[in-house]
């Protein structure tokens, strides 16, 4: 008996419109995945630049490093779950405890980032 592959070999191929719609959705998910990666890399570069260069170690740049760290938290702890929710049509399939942690991290990290932006604008 042949293995079950999920469809019969006699089935016609899916219509091209269905393939195109699926392809566009996958590109959207790929672009969504690139945002937190770029966020993490960019903010790590800011922290590394200030940490390794003595002339950049000024009070204003320390505020920028603090903002970069807050955004790093957003990129590592909040954005992946937001992408998960976007892909699943706002349905949460993980345990409730993780949902509560995500909600707390979302509010805390986003508020921290906003407060840092306010402090930087006051400093200038």
Secondary structure, 3 states (H helix, E strand, C coil): CCCCCCCCCCCCCCCHHHHHHHHHHHHHHHHHHHHHHHHHHHHHHHHHHHHHCHHHCCHHHHHHHHHHHHHHHHHHHHHHHHHHHHHCCCCCCCCHHHHHHHHHHHHHHHHHHHHHHHHHHHHC
